[in-house]
């Protein structure tokens, strides 16, 4: 899924695509609960090898409401930055799933019995 849904934006070379997909592979299990067409990923790199280098990984998930998740890293080593944005996005996806699953969200659960009004 990642390879099909990932768009390389500014800063990355097409020749790095496979390496980037391998670095982001741990996202795959988190995204499996969504259909391929529901997910779009984009990764960009600003100021490559510069003091202000910044990697940004964005994820759009189309569900009842559209989620837009963003993870960034300013780690100077590109491999470390990719790991950081991947891990940040994993946390955000896990948080979003937790908030929207009825068993984890009291407001979404249906009460088994109505409380007495006395």
C-alpha positions as CSV (number, residue, x, y, z in Angstrom):
1,X,0.0,0.0,0.0
2,X,2.7,2.5,0.9
3,X,4.4,2.2,-2.4
4,X,1.2,2.8,-4.3
5,X,0.0,5.7,-2.1
6,X,3.3,7.6,-1.5
7,X,4.0,10.7,-3.4
8,X,7.6,12.1,-3.3
9,X,7.4,15.8,-3.1
10,X,10.1,18.4,-3.2
11,X,13.6,17.4,-2.0
12,X,13.6,13.7,-2.7
13,X,15.0,12.0,-5.8
14,X,13.1,9.3,-7.6
15,X,16.1,7.0,-7.1
16,X,15.5,7.1,-3.3
17,X,11.9,5.9,-3.6
18,X,12.5,2.2,-2.7
19,X,14.7,3.2,0.2
20,X,12.1,5.6,1.6
21,X,9.4,2.9,1.2
22,X,11.5,0.5,3.2
23,X,12.0,3.1,5.9
24,X,8.3,3.7,6.1
25,X,7.2,0.0,5.9
26,X,6.3,-0.1,9.7
27,X,3.3,2.1,8.8
28,X,1.8,-0.7,6.7
29,X,0.1,-2.6,9.6
30,X,-1.5,0.7,10.9
31,X,-2.9,1.5,7.5
32,X,-4.3,-1.9,6.7
33,X,-7.6,-1.2,8.3
34,X,-8.3,1.4,5.6
35,X,-8.9,0.7,1.9
36,X,-6.0,1.7,-0.4
37,X,-8.1,4.4,-2.0
38,X,-8.8,6.0,1.4
39,X,-5.1,6.8,2.1
40,X,-2.7,9.3,0.5
41,X,0.8,9.9,1.7
42,X,3.3,12.6,0.8
43,X,6.8,13.1,2.0
44,X,8.9,16.2,1.4
45,X,12.4,17.4,2.3
46,X,13.4,21.1,2.8
47,X,17.0,22.4,2.9
48,X,18.6,19.0,2.2
49,X,21.9,18.6,4.2
50,X,21.5,22.2,5.4
51,X,21.2,23.5,9.0
52,X,17.4,23.8,8.6
53,X,16.8,20.4,7.0
54,X,13.2,19.3,7.6
55,X,11.4,16.1,6.6
56,X,7.6,16.3,6.6
57,X,5.3,13.2,6.2
58,X,1.7,13.9,5.5
59,X,-1.2,11.4,5.5
60,X,-4.7,12.0,4.4
61,X,-7.3,9.3,5.4
62,X,-10.8,9.6,3.9
63,X,-13.4,8.2,6.3
64,X,-16.5,9.7,7.7
65,X,-14.4,12.8,8.3
66,X,-11.2,13.4,6.5
67,X,-8.1,13.1,8.6
68,X,-5.0,15.1,7.8
69,X,-2.0,13.9,9.9
70,X,1.4,15.6,9.8
71,X,4.7,14.4,11.2
72,X,8.0,16.4,11.0
73,X,11.6,15.9,11.9
74,X,14.6,18.2,11.7
75,X,17.1,15.4,12.5
76,X,20.3,16.1,10.5
77,X,20.7,12.5,9.3
78,X,18.1,11.6,6.7
79,X,17.6,8.0,7.8
80,X,17.0,9.2,11.4
81,X,14.5,11.8,10.2
82,X,12.6,9.2,8.2
83,X,12.4,7.0,11.2
84,X,11.1,9.9,13.3
85,X,8.4,11.0,10.9
86,X,7.3,7.3,10.5
87,X,7.1,6.8,14.3
88,X,5.3,10.1,14.7
89,X,2.7,9.2,12.1
90,X,2.2,5.8,13.7
91,X,1.4,7.4,17.0
92,X,-1.1,9.8,15.4
93,X,-2.8,7.0,13.5
94,X,-3.1,4.9,16.7
95,X,-4.5,8.0,18.6
96,X,-7.0,8.6,15.8
97,X,-8.2,5.0,15.8
98,X,-8.5,5.0,19.6
99,X,-10.6,8.2,19.5
100,X,-13.0,6.8,16.9
101,X,-13.4,3.2,18.1
102,X,-16.5,2.7,20.3
103,X,-14.8,0.4,22.8
104,X,-12.3,3.2,23.6
105,X,-14.6,6.2,23.5
106,X,-17.4,6.4,26.0
107,X,-19.4,8.9,23.9
108,X,-19.5,6.3,21.0
109,X,-20.6,3.3,23.1
110,X,-24.2,2.4,23.3
111,X,-25.4,1.9,26.8
112,X,-26.5,-1.6,27.7
113,X,-29.1,-0.3,30.2
114,X,-30.5,3.1,30.7
115,X,-29.7,4.6,34.1
116,X,-32.6,5.2,36.5
117,X,-33.6,8.9,36.7
118,X,-34.3,8.7,40.5
